């Protein structure tokens, strides 16, 4: 086509076919210059046509780009407008409050929900600082998180936060604050979204109040008291002291039983009111633990005098009678007072110690306060520990018996043994009867323990009887007052004798003088029934409990035992008649002989004591001189050898 004299058409065709490389133009021009042509300048025509075609092509492309850009711009504007319209609709009609602020803290705009939530107009909020919206119940963590957000250190945070409305009321919100950054990543705006949770918050507060307050008196309950006590222990500075007054009303049960629980409830409400009026101004926490028990917590106690002063306030507030439904009720209280350094005791131990101290006031007659004493408290705790574990101790085989010899003062032969119970406690070691029998007597656990002792002692006595015949010792078993008053004791003894095969005459029961209170006491009938079975009785620690010797007439006794307190080491420089203790022993020996009773002296520690007792007419002796309490095996060695005395 170029050679046939149409170079312009060829250039246009090449540009249309996208052959626009400048190198191609140069080569084509050079070629046309070398080829003969009928035209004057085919190379120039080609170049001109090339340039014209290329310019037109470029113009068409630019127009297409401009048209496309214009369409895109219009579409973008439409999309932006639609997006802004959707955002504005969401912003204005959102159910949650939305506010936008600068990173400097200035409030820029807020939606209708936020304005209604705050009871404000846009003019009230616009331009105000976010930090103006602080509330006294805000925690430091809220504003620490806010400072980190506007500094760009975090993207968002959430919390529950109260605000003051324009009318002064408080609105509780769930707040979410987010950071908006610019195209360079720098903090630009902050957006806050607030959900009104006031109703939910108030419901939670009501539920919490119900969970932590006594419904009858409105006072904090046990849960609230312990929560506050544990918080005090966790946050108190070193060396801080606290105080407790544990309160129990006197004679409240009488009111409940005689006038009914409704009157008792009204009385508790009145008592709570009086206590709150007396202790509230002092800044102490008063709580009702349950029933007629209250407790006072002194969080800032300067010493025992502060705690005692609070106890006096309690007693004084209840000094005057209380009028309930026409009944004038005199109601007092007993108070256990504890004052300690926070770091020296645990919350639970403190309350238990105050409770135990309270019962010392109760035992002293009530209407008084008693101050905590470490030694007395330790004894009470031990008794409690013992009584709690005792029921299972029998099943676990923790009890065992030892036997102490009782010998004739005439020939020193073994005549009887006293069965003494021991407790191999896993934590406290081996305990003697004085350490757990009183607690067992108080709680009633002495009854199953006593049955076990009877069975074991009778079984051992029967084994000795089968092995040693007439040389077998009589077995003495101690019986407490509670056992003696229990009609089941007769059956228990009968069963132990029958199961073991021990002859009834070989069992002697040792009772204390306080076991029988009078001729019509139930225990006398029980003891008579035991004697009818062939069992013998002796009075232990004779002369230390009774004030009326006429009781000897009513008891079916076989013997008396003198306590070791009457027995002292003989003074070589003084006769027995010159020693009051020995004169008492002499008088009791004469009394026993007159009544036909066997007299046994305890506390025989030396040969001299044994000799003097024998000379005075005492029958048997018991003490370390004859032998300490020992196991059945060791006691059998005493039966098999000649007495060394």
CORMO-V923954 format. One record per pair of residues at least 6 apart in sequence whose C-alpha atoms are under 8 Angstrom apart, sorted by the first residue. I is the first residue (numbers start at 0). J is the second residue. D is the distance in whole Angstrom. If there is no record, write none. Layout:
BEGIN
i->I j->J d->D
i->I j->J d->D
END
This chain:
BEGIN
i->0 j->6 d->7
i->0 j->8 d->8
i->0 j->9 d->6
i->1 j->9 d->6
i->1 j->31 d->8
i->2 j->31 d->8
i->2 j->34 d->7
i->2 j->36 d->7
i->4 j->36 d->7
i->4 j->37 d->7
i->4 j->38 d->7
i->4 j->41 d->7
i->5 j->41 d->8
i->6 j->41 d->6
i->6 j->42 d->7
i->6 j->44 d->6
i->6 j->45 d->5
i->6 j->48 d->8
i->7 j->44 d->6
i->7 j->45 d->5
i->7 j->46 d->8
i->7 j->47 d->7
i->7 j->48 d->5
i->7 j->49 d->7
i->8 j->48 d->7
i->9 j->45 d->7
i->10 j->45 d->6
i->10 j->46 d->7
i->10 j->48 d->6
i->10 j->49 d->5
i->10 j->52 d->7
i->11 j->48 d->6
i->11 j->49 d->6
i->11 j->52 d->5
i->13 j->19 d->7
i->14 j->49 d->7
i->14 j->52 d->6
i->14 j->53 d->6
i->15 j->52 d->8
i->15 j->56 d->8
i->19 j->53 d->8
i->24 j->46 d->7
i->24 j->49 d->8
i->27 j->42 d->8
i->28 j->42 d->5
i->28 j->43 d->8
i->28 j->45 d->7
i->28 j->46 d->7
i->29 j->42 d->8
i->31 j->41 d->6
i->31 j->42 d->5
i->32 j->41 d->7
i->32 j->42 d->6
i->90 j->97 d->7
i->90 j->110 d->6
i->91 j->110 d->5
i->91 j->111 d->6
i->91 j->112 d->8
i->92 j->110 d->8
i->92 j->111 d->7
i->92 j->112 d->7
i->93 j->110 d->8
i->93 j->112 d->7
i->94 j->112 d->6
i->95 j->112 d->6
i->95 j->113 d->7
i->95 j->192 d->6
i->95 j->193 d->6
i->95 j->194 d->5
i->95 j->195 d->7
i->96 j->109 d->8
i->96 j->110 d->6
i->96 j->111 d->7
i->96 j->112 d->5
i->96 j->113 d->4
i->96 j->114 d->8
i->96 j->116 d->7
i->96 j->191 d->8
i->96 j->192 d->6
i->96 j->193 d->5
i->96 j->194 d->6
i->97 j->109 d->6
i->97 j->110 d->6
i->97 j->112 d->7
i->97 j->113 d->6
i->97 j->190 d->7
i->97 j->191 d->6
i->97 j->192 d->5
i->97 j->193 d->6
i->98 j->106 d->7
i->98 j->107 d->8
i->98 j->108 d->6
i->98 j->109 d->4
i->98 j->110 d->6
i->98 j->113 d->7
i->98 j->190 d->6
i->98 j->191 d->5
i->98 j->192 d->7
i->99 j->106 d->6
i->99 j->107 d->6
i->99 j->108 d->5
i->99 j->109 d->6
i->99 j->188 d->7
i->99 j->189 d->6
i->99 j->190 d->5
i->99 j->191 d->6
i->100 j->106 d->4
i->100 j->107 d->5
i->100 j->108 d->7
i->100 j->129 d->8
i->100 j->188 d->6
i->100 j->189 d->5
i->100 j->190 d->6
i->101 j->107 d->7
i->101 j->187 d->7
i->101 j->188 d->5
i->101 j->189 d->6
i->102 j->149 d->5
i->102 j->150 d->8
i->102 j->186 d->7
i->102 j->187 d->6
i->102 j->188 d->5
i->102 j->189 d->6
i->103 j->149 d->8
i->104 j->128 d->5
i->104 j->129 d->5
i->104 j->130 d->7
i->105 j->125 d->8
i->105 j->126 d->5
i->105 j->127 d->6
i->105 j->128 d->5
i->105 j->129 d->6
i->106 j->124 d->7
i->106 j->125 d->5
i->106 j->126 d->5
i->106 j->127 d->6
i->106 j->128 d->6
i->106 j->129 d->6
i->107 j->125 d->6
i->107 j->126 d->6
i->108 j->121 d->7
i->108 j->124 d->8
i->108 j->125 d->6
i->109 j->121 d->7
i->109 j->124 d->8
i->113 j->193 d->7
i->114 j->120 d->6
i->114 j->121 d->7
i->116 j->164 d->8
i->116 j->170 d->8
i->116 j->195 d->7
i->117 j->162 d->8
i->117 j->163 d->7
i->117 j->164 d->5
i->117 j->165 d->6
i->117 j->170 d->8
i->118 j->164 d->6
i->118 j->165 d->6
i->118 j->166 d->7
i->119 j->164 d->8
i->119 j->165 d->6
i->132 j->162 d->7
i->132 j->163 d->7
i->133 j->162 d->7
i->134 j->161 d->6
i->134 j->162 d->6
i->134 j->163 d->7
i->136 j->161 d->7
i->137 j->160 d->7
i->137 j->161 d->7
i->141 j->158 d->7
i->144 j->156 d->7
i->145 j->156 d->8
i->147 j->153 d->6
i->148 j->154 d->6
i->148 j->155 d->6
i->148 j->156 d->8
i->148 j->177 d->8
i->148 j->178 d->7
i->149 j->178 d->7
i->149 j->186 d->7
i->149 j->189 d->7
i->150 j->186 d->7
i->151 j->178 d->8
i->151 j->185 d->8
i->151 j->186 d->6
i->153 j->178 d->8
i->154 j->177 d->6
i->154 j->178 d->5
i->155 j->175 d->7
i->155 j->176 d->5
i->155 j->177 d->4
i->155 j->178 d->6
i->156 j->175 d->6
i->156 j->176 d->6
i->156 j->177 d->7
i->157 j->173 d->7
i->157 j->174 d->6
i->157 j->175 d->4
i->157 j->176 d->7
i->158 j->173 d->6
i->158 j->174 d->5
i->158 j->175 d->7
i->159 j->171 d->7
i->159 j->172 d->6
i->159 j->173 d->4
i->159 j->174 d->6
i->160 j->171 d->6
i->160 j->172 d->5
i->160 j->173 d->6
i->160 j->174 d->7
i->161 j->169 d->6
i->161 j->170 d->6
i->161 j->171 d->4
i->161 j->172 d->6
i->162 j->169 d->6
i->162 j->170 d->5
i->162 j->171 d->6
i->162 j->172 d->8
i->163 j->169 d->5
i->163 j->170 d->6
i->164 j->170 d->7
i->170 j->195 d->7
i->170 j->196 d->8
i->170 j->197 d->6
i->171 j->195 d->6
i->171 j->196 d->5
i->171 j->197 d->5
i->171 j->200 d->7
i->172 j->193 d->6
i->172 j->194 d->5
i->172 j->195 d->5
i->172 j->196 d->5
i->172 j->197 d->7
i->173 j->193 d->6
i->173 j->194 d->5
i->173 j->195 d->7
i->173 j->196 d->6
i->174 j->191 d->7
i->174 j->192 d->6
i->174 j->193 d->5
i->174 j->194 d->7
i->175 j->191 d->6
i->175 j->192 d->5
i->175 j->193 d->7
i->176 j->189 d->7
i->176 j->190 d->6
i->176 j->191 d->4
i->176 j->192 d->6
i->177 j->189 d->6
i->177 j->190 d->5
i->177 j->191 d->6
i->178 j->186 d->7
i->178 j->187 d->8
i->178 j->188 d->6
i->178 j->189 d->5
i->178 j->190 d->6
i->179 j->186 d->6
i->179 j->187 d->6
i->179 j->188 d->5
i->179 j->189 d->6
i->179 j->190 d->7
i->180 j->186 d->4
i->180 j->187 d->5
i->180 j->188 d->7
i->181 j->187 d->6
i->210 j->222 d->8
i->211 j->219 d->6
i->211 j->220 d->5
i->211 j->221 d->8
i->211 j->222 d->6
i->211 j->223 d->5
i->212 j->218 d->5
i->212 j->219 d->4
i->212 j->220 d->5
i->212 j->223 d->7
i->213 j->219 d->6
i->213 j->220 d->5
i->213 j->287 d->7
i->215 j->264 d->7
i->215 j->268 d->7
i->216 j->267 d->7
i->216 j->268 d->5
i->216 j->271 d->6
i->216 j->272 d->8
i->216 j->287 d->8
i->218 j->271 d->8
i->218 j->285 d->7
i->218 j->286 d->5
i->218 j->287 d->6
i->219 j->285 d->7
i->219 j->286 d->5
i->219 j->287 d->6
i->220 j->286 d->5
i->220 j->287 d->5
i->220 j->288 d->6
i->220 j->289 d->8
i->221 j->286 d->7
i->221 j->287 d->7
i->221 j->288 d->5
i->221 j->289 d->7
i->224 j->286 d->6
i->225 j->346 d->8
i->228 j->296 d->8
i->228 j->346 d->7
i->229 j->346 d->6
i->231 j->298 d->7
i->232 j->341 d->6
i->232 j->342 d->8
i->232 j->345 d->8
i->232 j->346 d->7
i->235 j->341 d->7
i->237 j->341 d->8
i->237 j->342 d->8
i->238 j->340 d->6
i->238 j->341 d->7
i->238 j->342 d->7
i->239 j->299 d->8
i->239 j->300 d->8
i->239 j->340 d->6
i->239 j->341 d->6
i->240 j->298 d->8
i->240 j->299 d->7
i->240 j->300 d->5
i->240 j->301 d->7
i->240 j->302 d->7
i->240 j->338 d->7
i->240 j->339 d->6
i->240 j->340 d->4
i->240 j->341 d->5
i->241 j->296 d->7
i->241 j->297 d->6
i->241 j->298 d->5
i->241 j->299 d->6
i->241 j->300 d->5
i->241 j->301 d->8
i->241 j->338 d->6
i->241 j->339 d->6
i->241 j->340 d->6
i->241 j->341 d->6
i->242 j->296 d->6
i->242 j->297 d->5
i->242 j->298 d->7
i->242 j->299 d->8
i->242 j->300 d->6
i->242 j->303 d->8
i->242 j->305 d->8
i->242 j->306 d->6
i->242 j->336 d->7
i->242 j->337 d->6
i->242 j->338 d->4
i->242 j->339 d->7
i->243 j->294 d->7
i->243 j->295 d->6
i->243 j->296 d->5
i->243 j->297 d->6
i->243 j->306 d->7
i->243 j->335 d->8
i->243 j->336 d->6
i->243 j->337 d->5
i->243 j->338 d->6
i->243 j->350 d->8
i->243 j->353 d->7
i->244 j->294 d->6
i->244 j->295 d->5
i->244 j->296 d->7
i->244 j->306 d->7
i->244 j->309 d->7
i->244 j->310 d->6
i->244 j->334 d->6
i->244 j->335 d->6
i->244 j->336 d->5
i->244 j->337 d->7
i->244 j->353 d->7
i->245 j->292 d->7
i->245 j->293 d->6
i->245 j->294 d->5
i->245 j->295 d->7
i->245 j->334 d->5
i->245 j->335 d->5
i->245 j->336 d->7
i->245 j->350 d->8
i->245 j->353 d->6
i->245 j->354 d->6
i->245 j->357 d->6
i->246 j->292 d->6
i->246 j->293 d->5
i->246 j->294 d->6
i->246 j->295 d->8
i->246 j->332 d->7
i->246 j->333 d->6
i->246 j->334 d->5
i->246 j->335 d->7
i->246 j->357 d->7
i->247 j->291 d->6
i->247 j->292 d->5
i->247 j->293 d->7
i->247 j->332 d->6
i->247 j->333 d->5
i->247 j->334 d->7
i->247 j->357 d->8
i->248 j->291 d->6
i->248 j->292 d->7
i->248 j->330 d->7
i->248 j->331 d->6
i->248 j->332 d->4
i->248 j->333 d->6
i->249 j->330 d->6
i->249 j->331 d->5
i->249 j->332 d->5
i->249 j->333 d->7
i->249 j->365 d->7
i->249 j->366 d->7
i->250 j->330 d->7
i->250 j->331 d->8
i->251 j->263 d->7
i->251 j->291 d->7
i->251 j->330 d->7
i->254 j->262 d->8
i->254 j->263 d->6
i->255 j->262 d->7
i->255 j->263 d->5
i->262 j->323 d->7
i->262 j->324 d->8
i->265 j->323 d->7
i->266 j->321 d->8
i->266 j->323 d->7
i->267 j->291 d->7
i->269 j->321 d->8
i->270 j->317 d->7
i->273 j->316 d->6
i->273 j->317 d->7
i->274 j->285 d->8
i->274 j->313 d->6
i->274 j->316 d->6
i->274 j->317 d->8
i->275 j->285 d->7
i->277 j->312 d->6
i->277 j->313 d->7
i->277 j->316 d->6
i->278 j->284 d->8
i->278 j->285 d->7
i->278 j->309 d->7
i->278 j->312 d->7
i->278 j->313 d->8
i->279 j->285 d->8
i->282 j->297 d->8
i->283 j->295 d->7
i->283 j->296 d->6
i->283 j->297 d->5
i->283 j->298 d->7
i->284 j->295 d->6
i->284 j->296 d->5
i->284 j->297 d->7
i->285 j->293 d->7
i->285 j->294 d->6
i->285 j->295 d->5
i->285 j->296 d->7
i->286 j->293 d->6
i->286 j->294 d->5
i->286 j->295 d->7
i->287 j->293 d->4
i->287 j->294 d->6
i->288 j->294 d->7
i->297 j->306 d->7
i->300 j->306 d->7
i->300 j->338 d->8
i->302 j->338 d->7
i->303 j->337 d->8
i->303 j->338 d->6
i->306 j->336 d->7
i->306 j->337 d->7
i->306 j->338 d->7
i->307 j->336 d->7
i->307 j->368 d->8
i->307 j->370 d->8
i->310 j->334 d->7
i->310 j->336 d->7
i->310 j->368 d->7
i->311 j->368 d->8
i->313 j->332 d->8
i->314 j->331 d->7
i->314 j->332 d->6
i->314 j->366 d->7
i->314 j->367 d->7
i->317 j->330 d->7
i->317 j->331 d->6
i->317 j->332 d->7
i->318 j->329 d->8
i->318 j->330 d->8
i->318 j->331 d->7
i->319 j->329 d->7
i->320 j->327 d->6
i->320 j->328 d->5
i->320 j->329 d->4
i->320 j->330 d->6
i->321 j->327 d->6
i->321 j->328 d->5
i->321 j->329 d->6
i->321 j->330 d->7
i->322 j->328 d->6
i->331 j->365 d->8
i->331 j->366 d->5
i->332 j->365 d->7
i->332 j->366 d->5
i->332 j->367 d->7
i->333 j->357 d->6
i->333 j->358 d->8
i->333 j->360 d->6
i->333 j->361 d->6
i->333 j->365 d->5
i->333 j->366 d->5
i->333 j->367 d->5
i->333 j->368 d->6
i->334 j->356 d->8
i->334 j->357 d->5
i->334 j->360 d->7
i->334 j->366 d->8
i->334 j->367 d->6
i->334 j->368 d->4
i->334 j->369 d->6
i->335 j->353 d->5
i->335 j->354 d->6
i->335 j->355 d->7
i->335 j->356 d->5
i->335 j->357 d->4
i->335 j->358 d->7
i->335 j->359 d->8
i->335 j->360 d->7
i->335 j->368 d->6
i->335 j->369 d->5
i->335 j->370 d->6
i->335 j->371 d->7
i->336 j->353 d->6
i->336 j->356 d->7
i->336 j->357 d->7
i->336 j->368 d->7
i->336 j->369 d->6
i->336 j->370 d->5
i->336 j->371 d->6
i->337 j->349 d->8
i->337 j->352 d->7
i->337 j->353 d->6
i->337 j->356 d->8
i->337 j->370 d->6
i->337 j->371 d->5
i->338 j->371 d->8
i->352 j->371 d->7
i->352 j->376 d->6
i->353 j->371 d->7
i->355 j->376 d->7
i->355 j->379 d->7
i->356 j->369 d->6
i->356 j->370 d->7
i->356 j->371 d->6
i->356 j->372 d->8
i->356 j->376 d->7
i->357 j->368 d->7
i->357 j->369 d->7
i->359 j->369 d->7
i->360 j->366 d->8
i->360 j->367 d->6
i->360 j->368 d->6
i->360 j->369 d->5
i->382 j->434 d->8
i->382 j->435 d->7
i->382 j->438 d->6
i->383 j->438 d->8
i->385 j->435 d->6
i->385 j->438 d->7
i->386 j->435 d->8
i->386 j->438 d->6
i->386 j->439 d->6
i->386 j->442 d->7
i->386 j->444 d->8
i->389 j->439 d->8
i->389 j->444 d->8
i->390 j->444 d->7
i->392 j->398 d->7
i->393 j->448 d->7
i->397 j->422 d->6
i->397 j->423 d->5
i->397 j->424 d->7
i->398 j->420 d->7
i->398 j->421 d->6
i->398 j->422 d->4
i->398 j->423 d->6
i->399 j->420 d->6
i->399 j->421 d->5
i->399 j->422 d->6
i->399 j->423 d->8
i->400 j->418 d->6
i->400 j->419 d->6
i->400 j->420 d->5
i->400 j->421 d->6
i->400 j->452 d->8
i->400 j->455 d->8
i->400 j->456 d->8
i->400 j->630 d->7
i->401 j->418 d->6
i->401 j->419 d->5
i->401 j->420 d->6
i->401 j->421 d->7
i->401 j->628 d->6
i->401 j->629 d->5
i->401 j->630 d->5
i->401 j->631 d->7
i->402 j->416 d->6
i->402 j->417 d->5
i->402 j->418 d->5
i->402 j->419 d->6
i->402 j->628 d->5
i->402 j->629 d->5
i->402 j->630 d->6
i->402 j->631 d->7
i->402 j->634 d->7
i->403 j->416 d->5
i->403 j->417 d->5
i->403 j->418 d->7
i->403 j->419 d->8
i->403 j->621 d->8
i->403 j->622 d->8
i->403 j->626 d->6
i->403 j->627 d->6
i->403 j->628 d->4
i->403 j->629 d->6
i->404 j->413 d->7
i->404 j->414 d->8
i->404 j->415 d->6
i->404 j->416 d->5
i->404 j->417 d->7
i->404 j->621 d->6
i->404 j->622 d->8
i->404 j->625 d->6
i->404 j->626 d->6
i->404 j->627 d->7
i->404 j->628 d->7
i->404 j->634 d->8
i->405 j->413 d->6
i->405 j->414 d->6
i->405 j->415 d->5
i->405 j->416 d->5
i->405 j->417 d->7
i->405 j->619 d->7
i->405 j->620 d->6
i->405 j->621 d->5
i->405 j->622 d->8
i->405 j->625 d->7
i->406 j->412 d->5
i->406 j->413 d->4
i->406 j->414 d->5
i->406 j->415 d->7
i->406 j->619 d->5
i->406 j->620 d->5
i->406 j->621 d->7
i->406 j->625 d->7
i->407 j->413 d->7
i->407 j->414 d->6
i->407 j->618 d->6
i->407 j->619 d->5
i->407 j->620 d->6
i->408 j->609 d->7
i->408 j->610 d->8
i->408 j->612 d->8
i->408 j->613 d->5
i->408 j->617 d->7
i->408 j->618 d->6
i->408 j->619 d->5
i->408 j->620 d->6
i->409 j->613 d->6
i->409 j->618 d->7
i->411 j->642 d->7
i->411 j->644 d->7
i->412 j->642 d->7
i->413 j->472 d->7
i->413 j->638 d->7
i->414 j->470 d->8
i->414 j->471 d->8
i->414 j->472 d->5
i->414 j->473 d->6
i->415 j->472 d->4
i->415 j->473 d->4
i->415 j->474 d->6
i->415 j->475 d->7
i->416 j->472 d->6
i->416 j->473 d->6
i->416 j->474 d->5
i->416 j->475 d->6
i->417 j->474 d->6
i->417 j->475 d->5
i->417 j->476 d->6
i->418 j->456 d->7
i->418 j->474 d->7
i->418 j->475 d->6
i->418 j->476 d->5
i->418 j->477 d->8
i->419 j->432 d->7
i->419 j->476 d->8
i->419 j->628 d->8
i->420 j->431 d->7
i->420 j->432 d->6
i->420 j->452 d->7
i->421 j->429 d->7
i->421 j->430 d->6
i->421 j->431 d->5
i->421 j->432 d->6
i->422 j->428 d->8
i->422 j->429 d->5
i->422 j->430 d->5
i->422 j->431 d->7
i->422 j->432 d->8
i->423 j->429 d->4
i->423 j->430 d->6
i->424 j->430 d->7
i->436 j->445 d->7
i->439 j->445 d->5
i->440 j->479 d->8
i->440 j->481 d->7
i->443 j->481 d->8
i->445 j->481 d->8
i->445 j->482 d->7
i->446 j->481 d->8
i->446 j->482 d->6
i->449 j->478 d->8
i->449 j->482 d->8
i->450 j->491 d->6
i->450 j->492 d->8
i->452 j->476 d->8
i->453 j->476 d->7
i->453 j->491 d->8
i->453 j->492 d->7
i->453 j->495 d->6
i->454 j->495 d->5
i->454 j->496 d->8
i->454 j->499 d->8
i->456 j->474 d->7
i->456 j->476 d->7
i->457 j->474 d->7
i->457 j->495 d->6
i->457 j->496 d->6
i->457 j->499 d->6
i->457 j->501 d->6
i->457 j->506 d->7
i->458 j->495 d->8
i->458 j->498 d->8
i->458 j->499 d->5
i->458 j->500 d->8
i->458 j->501 d->7
i->459 j->631 d->8
i->460 j->471 d->8
i->460 j->472 d->7
i->460 j->473 d->7
i->460 j->474 d->6
i->460 j->501 d->6
i->460 j->505 d->8
i->461 j->499 d->6
i->461 j->500 d->6
i->461 j->501 d->5
i->461 j->502 d->8
i->463 j->471 d->5
i->463 j->472 d->8
i->464 j->470 d->8
i->464 j->471 d->5
i->464 j->472 d->8
i->464 j->501 d->7
i->470 j->638 d->8
i->472 j->505 d->8
i->473 j->504 d->8
i->473 j->505 d->5
i->473 j->506 d->6
i->473 j->507 d->7
i->474 j->505 d->6
i->474 j->506 d->5
i->474 j->507 d->6
i->475 j->506 d->6
i->475 j->507 d->5
i->475 j->508 d->6
i->475 j->509 d->6
i->476 j->506 d->8
i->476 j->507 d->6
i->476 j->508 d->5
i->476 j->509 d->6
i->477 j->508 d->6
i->477 j->509 d->5
i->477 j->510 d->6
i->478 j->508 d->6
i->478 j->509 d->6
i->478 j->510 d->5
i->478 j->511 d->8
i->479 j->510 d->6
i->479 j->511 d->7
i->479 j->514 d->7
i->480 j->510 d->8
i->480 j->511 d->7
i->480 j->513 d->7
i->480 j->514 d->4
i->480 j->515 d->8
i->480 j->522 d->8
i->481 j->514 d->8
i->482 j->488 d->6
i->483 j->514 d->7
i->483 j->522 d->5
i->483 j->525 d->7
i->483 j->526 d->7
i->484 j->521 d->6
i->484 j->522 d->4
i->484 j->525 d->7
i->485 j->522 d->7
i->485 j->525 d->8
i->486 j->525 d->6
i->488 j->525 d->7
i->489 j->525 d->7
i->489 j->528 d->7
i->489 j->529 d->6
i->492 j->529 d->8
i->493 j->532 d->8
i->496 j->502 d->7
i->496 j->503 d->7
i->503 j->532 d->7
i->503 j->533 d->5
i->503 j->534 d->5
i->504 j->533 d->5
i->504 j->534 d->5
i->504 j->535 d->6
i->505 j->534 d->7
i->506 j->534 d->6
i->506 j->535 d->7
i->507 j->534 d->6
i->507 j->535 d->5
i->507 j->536 d->5
i->507 j->537 d->7
i->508 j->534 d->7
i->508 j->535 d->6
i->508 j->536 d->5
i->508 j->537 d->6
i->509 j->536 d->6
i->509 j->537 d->5
i->509 j->538 d->6
i->509 j->539 d->6
i->510 j->536 d->7
i->510 j->537 d->6
i->510 j->538 d->5
i->510 j->539 d->6
i->511 j->538 d->6
i->511 j->539 d->5
i->511 j->540 d->7
i->511 j->541 d->8
i->511 j->544 d->8
i->512 j->538 d->6
i->512 j->539 d->7
i->512 j->540 d->7
i->512 j->541 d->7
i->512 j->542 d->8
i->512 j->543 d->8
i->512 j->544 d->5
i->512 j->545 d->6
i->513 j->544 d->6
i->513 j->545 d->7
i->514 j->522 d->7
i->515 j->522 d->6
i->515 j->523 d->6
i->517 j->550 d->7
i->518 j->550 d->7
i->518 j->553 d->6
i->523 j->553 d->8
i->523 j->554 d->7
i->526 j->554 d->8
i->526 j->555 d->8
i->527 j->554 d->8
i->527 j->555 d->7
i->529 j->535 d->8
i->530 j->536 d->7
i->530 j->555 d->7
i->535 j->556 d->7
i->535 j->557 d->6
i->536 j->555 d->7
i->536 j->556 d->5
i->536 j->557 d->5
i->536 j->558 d->7
i->537 j->556 d->6
i->537 j->557 d->6
i->537 j->558 d->4
i->537 j->559 d->5
i->537 j->560 d->7
i->538 j->556 d->8
i->538 j->558 d->7
i->538 j->559 d->5
i->538 j->560 d->6
i->539 j->559 d->6
i->539 j->560 d->5
i->539 j->561 d->7
i->539 j->562 d->7
i->540 j->559 d->8
i->540 j->560 d->6
i->540 j->561 d->5
i->540 j->562 d->5
i->541 j->559 d->6
i->541 j->560 d->6
i->541 j->561 d->5
i->541 j->562 d->7
i->542 j->561 d->7
i->542 j->562 d->8
i->543 j->562 d->8
i->556 j->596 d->7
i->557 j->595 d->8
i->557 j->596 d->5
i->557 j->597 d->6
i->558 j->591 d->8
i->558 j->596 d->4
i->558 j->597 d->4
i->558 j->598 d->6
i->558 j->599 d->8
i->559 j->591 d->7
i->559 j->596 d->7
i->559 j->597 d->6
i->559 j->598 d->5
i->559 j->599 d->6
i->560 j->598 d->6
i->560 j->599 d->5
i->560 j->600 d->6
i->560 j->601 d->7
i->561 j->584 d->8
i->561 j->598 d->7
i->561 j->599 d->6
i->561 j->600 d->5
i->561 j->601 d->6
i->562 j->600 d->7
i->562 j->601 d->5
i->562 j->602 d->7
i->563 j->600 d->7
i->563 j->601 d->5
i->563 j->602 d->4
i->563 j->603 d->8
i->564 j->602 d->8
i->565 j->580 d->5
i->565 j->581 d->7
i->565 j->583 d->7
i->565 j->584 d->7
i->566 j->580 d->7
i->566 j->581 d->7
i->566 j->584 d->8
i->566 j->600 d->8
i->566 j->601 d->8
i->566 j->602 d->6
i->566 j->603 d->7
i->566 j->608 d->8
i->567 j->580 d->7
i->567 j->581 d->8
i->567 j->608 d->8
i->568 j->605 d->8
i->568 j->607 d->8
i->568 j->608 d->6
i->569 j->575 d->8
i->569 j->607 d->7
i->569 j->608 d->7
i->569 j->611 d->8
i->575 j->581 d->6
i->575 j->582 d->6
i->576 j->582 d->6
i->585 j->615 d->6
i->588 j->598 d->7
i->588 j->615 d->7
i->588 j->616 d->6
i->588 j->617 d->6
i->591 j->597 d->7
i->591 j->598 d->6
i->597 j->618 d->6
i->597 j->619 d->8
i->598 j->617 d->6
i->598 j->618 d->5
i->598 j->619 d->6
i->599 j->617 d->7
i->599 j->618 d->6
i->599 j->619 d->4
i->599 j->620 d->5
i->599 j->621 d->7
i->600 j->612 d->8
i->600 j->617 d->7
i->600 j->619 d->6
i->600 j->620 d->5
i->600 j->621 d->6
i->601 j->620 d->6
i->601 j->621 d->5
i->601 j->622 d->6
i->602 j->620 d->8
i->602 j->621 d->6
i->602 j->622 d->5
i->602 j->623 d->7
i->603 j->609 d->6
i->603 j->620 d->6
i->603 j->621 d->6
i->603 j->622 d->4
i->603 j->623 d->6
i->603 j->624 d->6
i->603 j->625 d->8
i->604 j->622 d->6
i->604 j->623 d->5
i->604 j->624 d->4
i->604 j->625 d->8
i->605 j->623 d->8
i->605 j->624 d->5
i->606 j->624 d->7
i->606 j->644 d->8
i->609 j->620 d->7
END
